[in-house]
Amino acid sequence: MTDTTDRINELESRLAYIENMQEELSAVIADHGKTIDQLRKLAQRQNEKLSELADDRLQKPPENVPPPHY
């Protein structure tokens, strides 16, 4: 019976380790999800700002350029 008890104890130990690892991995995945969401928002804001700057550049005439009659 000791062999069976030892095997059960070993399996319980392994299961506890696997459950702990699963919880840690789940926390890491949740943290990565939050980081990805933040990066997406940042990229969206940067794209909007870049678009605004491009629009402004197209609307404003270049500075220090001589008029066409020169």
PQR file of N, CA, C, O and H, with PARSE charges and radii, in Angstrom:
ATOM      1  N   MET A   1       0.814  -1.193   0.000 -0.4000 1.5000
ATOM      2  CA  MET A   1       0.000   0.000   0.000 -0.0000 2.0000
ATOM      3  C   MET A   1       0.863   1.265   0.000  0.5500 1.7000
ATOM      4  O   MET A   1       0.396   2.318  -0.434 -0.5500 1.4000
ATOM      5  N   THR A   2       2.068   1.188   0.460 -0.4000 1.5000
ATOM      6  CA  THR A   2       2.949   2.351   0.470 -0.0000 2.0000
ATOM      7  C   THR A   2       3.247   2.822  -0.941  0.5500 1.7000
ATOM      8  O   THR A   2       3.336   4.023  -1.196 -0.5500 1.4000
ATOM      9  H   THR A   2       2.447   0.333   0.812  0.4000 1.0000
ATOM     10  N   ASP A   3       3.400   1.887  -1.845 -0.4000 1.5000
ATOM     11  CA  ASP A   3       3.677   2.237  -3.237 -0.0000 2.0000
ATOM     12  C   ASP A   3       2.514   3.046  -3.828  0.5500 1.7000
ATOM     13  O   ASP A   3       2.732   4.035  -4.527 -0.5500 1.4000
ATOM     14  H   ASP A   3       3.327   0.912  -1.637  0.4000 1.0000
ATOM     15  N   THR A   4       1.306   2.626  -3.547 -0.4000 1.5000
ATOM     16  CA  THR A   4       0.127   3.336  -4.044 -0.0000 2.0000
ATOM     17  C   THR A   4       0.025   4.706  -3.394  0.5500 1.7000
ATOM     18  O   THR A   4      -0.279   5.691  -4.069 -0.5500 1.4000
ATOM     19  H   THR A   4       1.129   1.822  -2.979  0.4000 1.0000
ATOM     20  N   THR A   5       0.271   4.780  -2.108 -0.4000 1.5000
ATOM     21  CA  THR A   5       0.227   6.065  -1.398 -0.0000 2.0000
ATOM     22  C   THR A   5       1.302   7.004  -1.927  0.5500 1.7000
ATOM     23  O   THR A   5       1.043   8.191  -2.125 -0.5500 1.4000
ATOM     24  H   THR A   5       0.518   3.980  -1.560  0.4000 1.0000
ATOM     25  N   ASP A   6       2.480   6.497  -2.155 -0.4000 1.5000
ATOM     26  CA  ASP A   6       3.578   7.307  -2.699 -0.0000 2.0000
ATOM     27  C   ASP A   6       3.225   7.829  -4.086  0.5500 1.7000
ATOM     28  O   ASP A   6       3.497   8.983  -4.417 -0.5500 1.4000
ATOM     29  H   ASP A   6       2.690   5.532  -1.995  0.4000 1.0000
ATOM     30  N   ARG A   7       2.620   6.969  -4.883 -0.4000 1.5000
ATOM     31  CA  ARG A   7       2.230   7.393  -6.232 -0.0000 2.0000
ATOM     32  C   ARG A   7       1.154   8.475  -6.172  0.5500 1.7000
ATOM     33  O   ARG A   7       1.206   9.450  -6.922 -0.5500 1.4000
ATOM     34  H   ARG A   7       2.398   6.032  -4.614  0.4000 1.0000
ATOM     35  N   ILE A   8       0.189   8.301  -5.287 -0.4000 1.5000
ATOM     36  CA  ILE A   8      -0.869   9.309  -5.143 -0.0000 2.0000
ATOM     37  C   ILE A   8      -0.281  10.629  -4.663  0.5500 1.7000
ATOM     38  O   ILE A   8      -0.648  11.693  -5.162 -0.5500 1.4000
ATOM     39  H   ILE A   8       0.146   7.509  -4.678  0.4000 1.0000
ATOM     40  N   ASN A   9       0.624  10.565  -3.701 -0.4000 1.5000
ATOM     41  CA  ASN A   9       1.273  11.786  -3.204 -0.0000 2.0000
ATOM     42  C   ASN A   9       2.058  12.483  -4.313  0.5500 1.7000
ATOM     43  O   ASN A   9       2.030  13.709  -4.430 -0.5500 1.4000
ATOM     44  H   ASN A   9       0.922   9.700  -3.295  0.4000 1.0000
ATOM     45  N   GLU A  10       2.754  11.697  -5.119 -0.4000 1.5000
ATOM     46  CA  GLU A  10       3.515  12.262  -6.243 -0.0000 2.0000
ATOM     47  C   GLU A  10       2.578  12.921  -7.251  0.5500 1.7000
ATOM     48  O   GLU A  10       2.858  14.016  -7.738 -0.5500 1.4000
ATOM     49  H   GLU A  10       2.777  10.702  -5.024  0.4000 1.0000
ATOM     50  N   LEU A  11       1.476  12.263  -7.560 -0.4000 1.5000
ATOM     51  CA  LEU A  11       0.512  12.842  -8.500 -0.0000 2.0000
ATOM     52  C   LEU A  11      -0.121  14.117  -7.946  0.5500 1.7000
ATOM     53  O   LEU A  11      -0.315  15.086  -8.680 -0.5500 1.4000
ATOM     54  H   LEU A  11       1.248  11.374  -7.164  0.4000 1.0000
ATOM     55  N   GLU A  12      -0.440  14.118  -6.660 -0.4000 1.5000
ATOM     56  CA  GLU A  12      -1.010  15.324  -6.042 -0.0000 2.0000
ATOM     57  C   GLU A  12      -0.010  16.472  -6.064  0.5500 1.7000
ATOM     58  O   GLU A  12      -0.369  17.627  -6.294 -0.5500 1.4000
ATOM     59  H   GLU A  12      -0.283  13.331  -6.063  0.4000 1.0000
ATOM     60  N   SER A  13       1.241  16.132  -5.823 -0.4000 1.5000
ATOM     61  CA  SER A  13       2.297  17.149  -5.859 -0.0000 2.0000
ATOM     62  C   SER A  13       2.434  17.734  -7.261  0.5500 1.7000
ATOM     63  O   SER A  13       2.541  18.949  -7.429 -0.5500 1.4000
ATOM     64  H   SER A  13       1.532  15.193  -5.636  0.4000 1.0000
ATOM     65  N   ARG A  14       2.430  16.872  -8.250 -0.4000 1.5000
ATOM     66  CA  ARG A  14       2.534  17.340  -9.637 -0.0000 2.0000
ATOM     67  C   ARG A  14       1.317  18.173 -10.028  0.5500 1.7000
ATOM     68  O   ARG A  14       1.446  19.195 -10.701 -0.5500 1.4000
ATOM     69  H   ARG A  14       2.343  15.885  -8.114  0.4000 1.0000
ATOM     70  N   LEU A  15       0.143  17.732  -9.604 -0.4000 1.5000
ATOM     71  CA  LEU A  15      -1.073  18.480  -9.907 -0.0000 2.0000
ATOM     72  C   LEU A  15      -1.026  19.870  -9.272  0.5500 1.7000
ATOM     73  O   LEU A  15      -1.402  20.855  -9.907 -0.5500 1.4000
ATOM     74  H   LEU A  15       0.038  16.902  -9.057  0.4000 1.0000
ATOM     75  N   ALA A  16      -0.573  19.950  -8.035 -0.4000 1.5000
ATOM     76  CA  ALA A  16      -0.464  21.250  -7.363 -0.0000 2.0000
ATOM     77  C   ALA A  16       0.511  22.160  -8.118  0.5500 1.7000
ATOM     78  O   ALA A  16       0.256  23.352  -8.283 -0.5500 1.4000
ATOM     79  H   ALA A  16      -0.268  19.150  -7.519  0.4000 1.0000
ATOM     80  N   TYR A  17       1.624  21.588  -8.572 -0.4000 1.5000
ATOM     81  CA  TYR A  17       2.592  22.367  -9.339 -0.0000 2.0000
ATOM     82  C   TYR A  17       1.982  22.874 -10.641  0.5500 1.7000
ATOM     83  O   TYR A  17       2.164  24.034 -11.010 -0.5500 1.4000
ATOM     84  H   TYR A  17       1.831  20.619  -8.439  0.4000 1.0000
ATOM     85  N   ILE A  18       1.259  22.000 -11.333 -0.4000 1.5000
ATOM     86  CA  ILE A  18       0.630  22.373 -12.600 -0.0000 2.0000
ATOM     87  C   ILE A  18      -0.438  23.449 -12.378  0.5500 1.7000
ATOM     88  O   ILE A  18      -0.537  24.390 -13.166 -0.5500 1.4000
ATOM     89  H   ILE A  18       1.111  21.058 -11.033  0.4000 1.0000
ATOM     90  N   GLU A  19      -1.227  23.319 -11.328 -0.4000 1.5000
ATOM     91  CA  GLU A  19      -2.247  24.331 -11.031 -0.0000 2.0000
ATOM     92  C   GLU A  19      -1.608  25.681 -10.727  0.5500 1.7000
ATOM     93  O   GLU A  19      -2.099  26.720 -11.167 -0.5500 1.4000
ATOM     94  H   GLU A  19      -1.147  22.554 -10.688  0.4000 1.0000
ATOM     95  N   ASN A  20      -0.520  25.660  -9.980 -0.4000 1.5000
ATOM     96  CA  ASN A  20       0.195  26.905  -9.667 -0.0000 2.0000
ATOM     97  C   ASN A  20       0.756  27.534 -10.942  0.5500 1.7000
ATOM     98  O   ASN A  20       0.651  28.744 -11.142 -0.5500 1.4000
ATOM     99  H   ASN A  20      -0.121  24.815  -9.622  0.4000 1.0000
ATOM    100  N   MET A  21       1.342  26.717 -11.789 -0.4000 1.5000
ATOM    101  CA  MET A  21       1.898  27.215 -13.050 -0.0000 2.0000
ATOM    102  C   MET A  21       0.798  27.802 -13.929  0.5500 1.7000
ATOM    103  O   MET A  21       0.991  28.836 -14.568 -0.5500 1.4000
ATOM    104  H   MET A  21       1.427  25.734 -11.627  0.4000 1.0000
ATOM    105  N   GLN A  22      -0.351  27.140 -13.956 -0.4000 1.5000
ATOM    106  CA  GLN A  22      -1.476  27.627 -14.760 -0.0000 2.0000
ATOM    107  C   GLN A  22      -1.943  28.994 -14.260  0.5500 1.7000
ATOM    108  O   GLN A  22      -2.247  29.872 -15.067 -0.5500 1.4000
ATOM    109  H   GLN A  22      -0.508  26.300 -13.437  0.4000 1.0000
ATOM    110  N   GLU A  23      -2.003  29.184 -12.955 -0.4000 1.5000
ATOM    111  CA  GLU A  23      -2.409  30.477 -12.394 -0.0000 2.0000
ATOM    112  C   GLU A  23      -1.400  31.566 -12.747  0.5500 1.7000
ATOM    113  O   GLU A  23      -1.782  32.685 -13.091 -0.5500 1.4000
ATOM    114  H   GLU A  23      -1.756  28.470 -12.299  0.4000 1.0000
ATOM    115  N   GLU A  24      -0.118  31.237 -12.661 -0.4000 1.5000
ATOM    116  CA  GLU A  24       0.922  32.208 -13.011 -0.0000 2.0000
ATOM    117  C   GLU A  24       0.843  32.582 -14.487  0.5500 1.7000
ATOM    118  O   GLU A  24       0.936  33.757 -14.842 -0.5500 1.4000
ATOM    119  H   GLU A  24       0.192  30.328 -12.381  0.4000 1.0000
ATOM    120  N   LEU A  25       0.671  31.584 -15.338 -0.4000 1.5000
ATOM    121  CA  LEU A  25       0.578  31.854 -16.778 -0.0000 2.0000
ATOM    122  C   LEU A  25      -0.667  32.671 -17.106  0.5500 1.7000
ATOM    123  O   LEU A  25      -0.631  33.545 -17.973 -0.5500 1.4000
ATOM    124  H   LEU A  25       0.595  30.630 -15.050  0.4000 1.0000
ATOM    125  N   SER A  26      -1.753  32.389 -16.421 -0.4000 1.5000
ATOM    126  CA  SER A  26      -2.975  33.149 -16.633 -0.0000 2.0000
ATOM    127  C   SER A  26      -2.771  34.613 -16.266  0.5500 1.7000
ATOM    128  O   SER A  26      -3.242  35.504 -16.973 -0.5500 1.4000
ATOM    129  H   SER A  26      -1.781  31.679 -15.718  0.4000 1.0000
ATOM    130  N   ALA A  27      -2.071  34.864 -15.163 -0.4000 1.5000
ATOM    131  CA  ALA A  27      -1.779  36.242 -14.748 -0.0000 2.0000
ATOM    132  C   ALA A  27      -0.893  36.951 -15.772  0.5500 1.7000
ATOM    133  O   ALA A  27      -1.098  38.127 -16.074 -0.5500 1.4000
ATOM    134  H   ALA A  27      -1.689  34.141 -14.589  0.4000 1.0000
ATOM    135  N   VAL A  28       0.083  36.233 -16.297 -0.4000 1.5000
ATOM    136  CA  VAL A  28       0.978  36.813 -17.309 -0.0000 2.0000
ATOM    137  C   VAL A  28       0.193  37.155 -18.574  0.5500 1.7000
ATOM    138  O   VAL A  28       0.389  38.215 -19.168 -0.5500 1.4000
ATOM    139  H   VAL A  28       0.250  35.278 -16.052  0.4000 1.0000
ATOM    140  N   ILE A  29      -0.690  36.255 -18.976 -0.4000 1.5000
ATOM    141  CA  ILE A  29      -1.486  36.495 -20.177 -0.0000 2.0000
ATOM    142  C   ILE A  29      -2.402  37.703 -19.980  0.5500 1.7000
ATOM    143  O   ILE A  29      -2.554  38.524 -20.884 -0.5500 1.4000
ATOM    144  H   ILE A  29      -0.849  35.394 -18.493  0.4000 1.0000
ATOM    145  N   ALA A  30      -3.004  37.808 -18.812 -0.4000 1.5000
ATOM    146  CA  ALA A  30      -3.868  38.959 -18.523 -0.0000 2.0000
ATOM    147  C   ALA A  30      -3.060  40.252 -18.569  0.5500 1.7000
ATOM    148  O   ALA A  30      -3.519  41.253 -19.119 -0.5500 1.4000
ATOM    149  H   ALA A  30      -2.881  37.141 -18.078  0.4000 1.0000
ATOM    150  N   ASP A  31      -1.866  40.233 -17.996 -0.4000 1.5000
ATOM    151  CA  ASP A  31      -0.999  41.419 -18.013 -0.0000 2.0000
ATOM    152  C   ASP A  31      -0.601  41.770 -19.443  0.5500 1.7000
ATOM    153  O   ASP A  31      -0.588  42.945 -19.810 -0.5500 1.4000
ATOM    154  H   ASP A  31      -1.493  39.420 -17.549  0.4000 1.0000
ATOM    155  N   HIS A  32      -0.281  40.783 -20.240 -0.4000 1.5000
ATOM    156  CA  HIS A  32       0.079  41.036 -21.645 -0.0000 2.0000
ATOM    157  C   HIS A  32      -1.115  41.602 -22.417  0.5500 1.7000
ATOM    158  O   HIS A  32      -0.951  42.467 -23.277 -0.5500 1.4000
ATOM    159  H   HIS A  32      -0.291  39.829 -19.942  0.4000 1.0000
ATOM    160  N   GLY A  33      -2.308  41.112 -22.106 -0.4000 1.5000
ATOM    161  CA  GLY A  33      -3.508  41.647 -22.751 -0.0000 2.0000
ATOM    162  C   GLY A  33      -3.686  43.124 -22.464  0.5500 1.7000
ATOM    163  O   GLY A  33      -4.019  43.901 -23.358 -0.5500 1.4000
ATOM    164  H   GLY A  33      -2.441  40.409 -21.408  0.4000 1.0000
ATOM    165  N   LYS A  34      -3.462  43.516 -21.200 -0.4000 1.5000
ATOM    166  CA  LYS A  34      -3.567  44.931 -20.835 -0.0000 2.0000
ATOM    167  C   LYS A  34      -2.514  45.755 -21.571  0.5500 1.7000
ATOM    168  O   LYS A  34      -2.801  46.843 -22.070 -0.5500 1.4000
ATOM    169  H   LYS A  34      -3.191  42.884 -20.474  0.4000 1.0000
ATOM    170  N   THR A  35      -1.294  45.227 -21.633 -0.4000 1.5000
ATOM    171  CA  THR A  35      -0.216  45.938 -22.327 -0.0000 2.0000
ATOM    172  C   THR A  35      -0.540  46.091 -23.812  0.5500 1.7000
ATOM    173  O   THR A  35      -0.305  47.152 -24.392 -0.5500 1.4000
ATOM    174  H   THR A  35      -1.060  44.344 -21.227  0.4000 1.0000
ATOM    175  N   ILE A  36      -1.069  45.055 -24.420 -0.4000 1.5000
ATOM    176  CA  ILE A  36      -1.430  45.118 -25.840 -0.0000 2.0000
ATOM    177  C   ILE A  36      -2.513  46.162 -26.057  0.5500 1.7000
ATOM    178  O   ILE A  36      -2.452  46.921 -27.023 -0.5500 1.4000
ATOM    179  H   ILE A  36      -1.260  44.193 -23.949  0.4000 1.0000
ATOM    180  N   ASP A  37      -3.505  46.212 -25.174 -0.4000 1.5000
ATOM    181  CA  ASP A  37      -4.560  47.225 -25.293 -0.0000 2.0000
ATOM    182  C   ASP A  37      -3.983  48.632 -25.195  0.5500 1.7000
ATOM    183  O   ASP A  37      -4.363  49.518 -25.961 -0.5500 1.4000
ATOM    184  H   ASP A  37      -3.555  45.594 -24.388  0.4000 1.0000
ATOM    185  N   GLN A  38      -3.062  48.839 -24.249 -0.4000 1.5000
ATOM    186  CA  GLN A  38      -2.426  50.151 -24.105 -0.0000 2.0000
ATOM    187  C   GLN A  38      -1.637  50.512 -25.359  0.5500 1.7000
ATOM    188  O   GLN A  38      -1.693  51.651 -25.822 -0.5500 1.4000
ATOM    189  H   GLN A  38      -2.754  48.119 -23.627  0.4000 1.0000
ATOM    190  N   LEU A  39      -0.914  49.559 -25.901 -0.4000 1.5000
ATOM    191  CA  LEU A  39      -0.113  49.818 -27.103 -0.0000 2.0000
ATOM    192  C   LEU A  39      -1.002  50.105 -28.312  0.5500 1.7000
ATOM    193  O   LEU A  39      -0.665  50.942 -29.149 -0.5500 1.4000
ATOM    194  H   LEU A  39      -0.869  48.634 -25.525  0.4000 1.0000
ATOM    195  N   ARG A  40      -2.125  49.416 -28.401 -0.4000 1.5000
ATOM    196  CA  ARG A  40      -3.059  49.693 -29.501 -0.0000 2.0000
ATOM    197  C   ARG A  40      -3.594  51.117 -29.406  0.5500 1.7000
ATOM    198  O   ARG A  40      -3.671  51.824 -30.411 -0.5500 1.4000
ATOM    199  H   ARG A  40      -2.398  48.735 -27.721  0.4000 1.0000
ATOM    200  N   LYS A  41      -3.964  51.535 -28.198 -0.4000 1.5000
ATOM    201  CA  LYS A  41      -4.466  52.900 -28.014 -0.0000 2.0000
ATOM    202  C   LYS A  41      -3.392  53.925 -28.355  0.5500 1.7000
ATOM    203  O   LYS A  41      -3.668  54.938 -28.999 -0.5500 1.4000
ATOM    204  H   LYS A  41      -3.902  50.960 -27.382  0.4000 1.0000
ATOM    205  N   LEU A  42      -2.163  53.654 -27.918 -0.4000 1.5000
ATOM    206  CA  LEU A  42      -1.059  54.557 -28.225 -0.0000 2.0000
ATOM    207  C   LEU A  42      -0.814  54.639 -29.729  0.5500 1.7000
ATOM    208  O   LEU A  42      -0.619  55.729 -30.267 -0.5500 1.4000
ATOM    209  H   LEU A  42      -1.938  52.831 -27.395  0.4000 1.0000
ATOM    210  N   ALA A  43      -0.823  53.500 -30.406 -0.4000 1.5000
ATOM    211  CA  ALA A  43      -0.617  53.481 -31.857 -0.0000 2.0000
ATOM    212  C   ALA A  43      -1.745  54.232 -32.564  0.5500 1.7000
ATOM    213  O   ALA A  43      -1.500  54.947 -33.535 -0.5500 1.4000
ATOM    214  H   ALA A  43      -0.981  52.615 -29.969  0.4000 1.0000
ATOM    215  N   GLN A  44      -2.969  54.073 -32.085 -0.4000 1.5000
ATOM    216  CA  GLN A  44      -4.096  54.774 -32.692 -0.0000 2.0000
ATOM    217  C   GLN A  44      -3.941  56.289 -32.521  0.5500 1.7000
ATOM    218  O   GLN A  44      -4.175  57.049 -33.461 -0.5500 1.4000
ATOM    219  H   GLN A  44      -3.168  53.492 -31.295  0.4000 1.0000
ATOM    220  N   ARG A  45      -3.544  56.723 -31.316 -0.4000 1.5000
ATOM    221  CA  ARG A  45      -3.332  58.164 -31.093 -0.0000 2.0000
ATOM    222  C   ARG A  45      -2.205  58.691 -31.977  0.5500 1.7000
ATOM    223  O   ARG A  45      -2.309  59.788 -32.524 -0.5500 1.4000
ATOM    224  H   ARG A  45      -3.354  56.105 -30.553  0.4000 1.0000
ATOM    225  N   GLN A  46      -1.141  57.924 -32.119 -0.4000 1.5000
ATOM    226  CA  GLN A  46      -0.028  58.360 -32.958 -0.0000 2.0000
ATOM    227  C   GLN A  46      -0.438  58.430 -34.429  0.5500 1.7000
ATOM    228  O   GLN A  46      -0.030  59.344 -35.146 -0.5500 1.4000
ATOM    229  H   GLN A  46      -1.057  57.032 -31.674  0.4000 1.0000
ATOM    230  N   ASN A  47      -1.236  57.474 -34.873 -0.4000 1.5000
ATOM    231  CA  ASN A  47      -1.726  57.510 -36.258 -0.0000 2.0000
ATOM    232  C   ASN A  47      -2.610  58.726 -36.489  0.5500 1.7000
ATOM    233  O   ASN A  47      -2.525  59.375 -37.532 -0.5500 1.4000
ATOM    234  H   ASN A  47      -1.567  56.732 -34.291  0.4000 1.0000
ATOM    235  N   GLU A  48      -3.466  59.035 -35.507 -0.4000 1.5000
ATOM    236  CA  GLU A  48      -4.330  60.211 -35.636 -0.0000 2.0000
ATOM    237  C   GLU A  48      -3.497  61.482 -35.673  0.5500 1.7000
ATOM    238  O   GLU A  48      -3.767  62.376 -36.475 -0.5500 1.4000
ATOM    239  H   GLU A  48      -3.535  58.508 -34.660  0.4000 1.0000
ATOM    240  N   LYS A  49      -2.481  61.574 -34.811 -0.4000 1.5000
ATOM    241  CA  LYS A  49      -1.615  62.756 -34.785 -0.0000 2.0000
ATOM    242  C   LYS A  49      -0.838  62.875 -36.093  0.5500 1.7000
ATOM    243  O   LYS A  49      -0.700  63.970 -36.638 -0.5500 1.4000
ATOM    244  H   LYS A  49      -2.261  60.848 -34.159  0.4000 1.0000
ATOM    245  N   LEU A  50      -0.334  61.759 -36.593 -0.4000 1.5000
ATOM    246  CA  LEU A  50       0.397  61.778 -37.859 -0.0000 2.0000
ATOM    247  C   LEU A  50      -0.504  62.221 -39.001  0.5500 1.7000
ATOM    248  O   LEU A  50      -0.081  62.969 -39.883 -0.5500 1.4000
ATOM    249  H   LEU A  50      -0.446  60.869 -36.150  0.4000 1.0000
ATOM    250  N   SER A  51      -1.736  61.759 -38.980 -0.4000 1.5000
ATOM    251  CA  SER A  51      -2.694  62.154 -40.009 -0.0000 2.0000
ATOM    252  C   SER A  51      -2.979  63.652 -39.928  0.5500 1.7000
ATOM    253  O   SER A  51      -3.067  64.329 -40.952 -0.5500 1.4000
ATOM    254  H   SER A  51      -2.079  61.151 -38.264  0.4000 1.0000
ATOM    255  N   GLU A  52      -3.122  64.166 -38.701 -0.4000 1.5000
ATOM    256  CA  GLU A  52      -3.344  65.600 -38.521 -0.0000 2.0000
ATOM    257  C   GLU A  52      -2.156  66.402 -39.037  0.5500 1.7000
ATOM    258  O   GLU A  52      -2.325  67.413 -39.719 -0.5500 1.4000
ATOM    259  H   GLU A  52      -3.050  63.616 -37.869  0.4000 1.0000
ATOM    260  N   LEU A  53      -0.959  65.943 -38.706 -0.4000 1.5000
ATOM    261  CA  LEU A  53       0.245  66.648 -39.162 -0.0000 2.0000
ATOM    262  C   LEU A  53       0.355  66.613 -40.682  0.5500 1.7000
ATOM    263  O   LEU A  53       0.751  67.602 -41.298 -0.5500 1.4000
ATOM    264  H   LEU A  53      -0.822  65.122 -38.152  0.4000 1.0000
ATOM    265  N   ALA A  54       0.010  65.491 -41.285 -0.4000 1.5000
ATOM    266  CA  ALA A  54       0.061  65.388 -42.741 -0.0000 2.0000
ATOM    267  C   ALA A  54      -0.971  66.323 -43.368  0.5500 1.7000
ATOM    268  O   ALA A  54      -0.687  66.978 -44.371 -0.5500 1.4000
ATOM    269  H   ALA A  54      -0.311  64.688 -40.784  0.4000 1.0000
ATOM    270  N   ASP A  55      -2.164  66.387 -42.780 -0.4000 1.5000
ATOM    271  CA  ASP A  55      -3.190  67.299 -43.290 -0.0000 2.0000
ATOM    272  C   ASP A  55      -2.740  68.744 -43.161  0.5500 1.7000
ATOM    273  O   ASP A  55      -2.921  69.535 -44.087 -0.5500 1.4000
ATOM    274  H   ASP A  55      -2.394  65.855 -41.965  0.4000 1.0000
ATOM    275  N   ASP A  56      -2.156  69.096 -42.023 -0.4000 1.5000
ATOM    276  CA  ASP A  56      -1.670  70.466 -41.817 -0.0000 2.0000
ATOM    277  C   ASP A  56      -0.579  70.806 -42.826  0.5500 1.7000
ATOM    278  O   ASP A  56      -0.540  71.915 -43.359 -0.5500 1.4000
ATOM    279  H   ASP A  56      -2.010  68.454 -41.271  0.4000 1.0000
ATOM    280  N   ARG A  57       0.286  69.866 -43.079 -0.4000 1.5000
ATOM    281  CA  ARG A  57       1.389  70.108 -44.012 -0.0000 2.0000
ATOM    282  C   ARG A  57       0.867  70.301 -45.434  0.5500 1.7000
ATOM    283  O   ARG A  57       1.418  71.101 -46.191 -0.5500 1.4000
ATOM    284  H   ARG A  57       0.254  68.965 -42.646  0.4000 1.0000
ATOM    285  N   LEU A  58      -0.170  69.591 -45.798 -0.4000 1.5000
ATOM    286  CA  LEU A  58      -0.733  69.737 -47.132 -0.0000 2.0000
ATOM    287  C   LEU A  58      -1.475  71.059 -47.277  0.5500 1.7000
ATOM    288  O   LEU A  58      -1.537  71.613 -48.375 -0.5500 1.4000
ATOM    289  H   LEU A  58      -0.617  68.941 -45.183  0.4000 1.0000
ATOM    290  N   GLN A  59      -2.038  71.574 -46.187 -0.4000 1.5000
ATOM    291  CA  GLN A  59      -2.817  72.804 -46.251 -0.0000 2.0000
ATOM    292  C   GLN A  59      -1.955  74.057 -46.181  0.5500 1.7000
ATOM    293  O   GLN A  59      -2.329  75.091 -46.732 -0.5500 1.4000
ATOM    294  H   GLN A  59      -1.987  71.124 -45.295  0.4000 1.0000
ATOM    295  N   LYS A  60      -0.809  73.983 -45.513 -0.4000 1.5000
ATOM    296  CA  LYS A  60       0.051  75.156 -45.361 -0.0000 2.0000
ATOM    297  C   LYS A  60       1.070  75.211 -46.500  0.5500 1.7000
ATOM    298  O   LYS A  60       1.644  74.187 -46.872 -0.5500 1.4000
ATOM    299  H   LYS A  60      -0.505  73.142 -45.065  0.4000 1.0000
ATOM    300  N   PRO A  61       1.287  76.375 -47.036 -0.5600 1.5000
ATOM    301  CA  PRO A  61       2.343  76.495 -48.052  0.2800 2.0000
ATOM    302  C   PRO A  61       3.713  76.386 -47.378  0.5500 1.7000
ATOM    303  O   PRO A  61       3.854  76.781 -46.221 -0.5500 1.4000
ATOM    304  N   PRO A  62       4.693  75.874 -48.052 -0.5600 1.5000
ATOM    305  CA  PRO A  62       6.029  75.771 -47.471  0.2800 2.0000
ATOM    306  C   PRO A  62       6.590  77.155 -47.154  0.5500 1.7000
ATOM    307  O   PRO A  62       6.347  78.116 -47.884 -0.5500 1.4000
ATOM    308  N   GLU A  63       7.333  77.245 -46.073 -0.4000 1.5000
ATOM    309  CA  GLU A  63       7.923  78.530 -45.670 -0.0000 2.0000
ATOM    310  C   GLU A  63       9.258  78.739 -46.377  0.5500 1.7000
ATOM    311  O   GLU A  63       9.918  77.792 -46.803 -0.5500 1.4000
ATOM    312  H   GLU A  63       7.531  76.465 -45.480  0.4000 1.0000
ATOM    313  N   ASN A  64       9.634  80.016 -46.486 -0.4000 1.5000
ATOM    314  CA  ASN A  64      10.915  80.409 -47.080 -0.0000 2.0000
ATOM    315  C   ASN A  64      11.089  79.915 -48.513  0.5500 1.7000
ATOM    316  O   ASN A  64      12.209  79.650 -48.949 -0.5500 1.4000
ATOM    317  H   ASN A  64       9.099  80.786 -46.139  0.4000 1.0000
ATOM    318  N   VAL A  65      10.014  79.795 -49.224 -0.4000 1.5000
ATOM    319  CA  VAL A  65      10.096  79.422 -50.637 -0.0000 2.0000
ATOM    320  C   VAL A  65       9.740  80.668 -51.434  0.5500 1.7000
ATOM    321  O   VAL A  65       8.703  81.286 -51.196 -0.5500 1.4000
ATOM    322  H   VAL A  65       9.104  80.010 -48.869  0.4000 1.0000
ATOM    323  N   PRO A  66      10.587  81.033 -52.367 -0.5600 1.5000
ATOM    324  CA  PRO A  66      10.280  82.249 -53.124  0.2800 2.0000
ATOM    325  C   PRO A  66       8.999  82.066 -53.943  0.5500 1.7000
ATOM    326  O   PRO A  66       8.690  80.964 -54.396 -0.5500 1.4000
ATOM    327  N   PRO A  67       8.275  83.143 -54.120 -0.5600 1.5000
ATOM    328  CA  PRO A  67       7.044  83.068 -54.917  0.2800 2.0000
ATOM    329  C   PRO A  67       7.360  82.605 -56.348  0.5500 1.7000
ATOM    330  O   PRO A  67       8.501  82.708 -56.798 -0.5500 1.4000
ATOM    331  N   PRO A  68       6.366  82.107 -57.044 -0.5600 1.5000
ATOM    332  CA  PRO A  68       6.597  81.547 -58.374  0.2800 2.0000
ATOM    333  C   PRO A  68       7.119  82.576 -59.400  0.5500 1.7000
ATOM    334  O   PRO A  68       7.714  82.168 -60.398 -0.5500 1.4000
ATOM    335  N   HIS A  69       6.921  83.889 -59.193 -0.4000 1.5000
ATOM    336  CA  HIS A  69       7.336  84.871 -60.198 -0.0000 2.0000
ATOM    337  C   HIS A  69       8.816  85.166 -60.149  0.5500 1.7000
ATOM    338  O   HIS A  69       9.287  85.965 -60.958 -0.5500 1.4000
ATOM    339  H   HIS A  69       6.438  84.220 -58.383  0.4000 1.0000
ATOM    340  N   TYR A  70       9.585  84.567 -59.244 -0.4000 1.5000
ATOM    341  CA  TYR A  70      11.029  84.822 -59.213 -0.0000 2.0000
ATOM    342  C   TYR A  70      11.739  83.940 -60.168  0.5500 1.7000
ATOM    343  O   TYR A  70      12.963  84.012 -60.281 -0.5500 1.4000
ATOM    344  H   TYR A  70       9.203  83.917 -58.586  0.4000 1.0000
TER
END
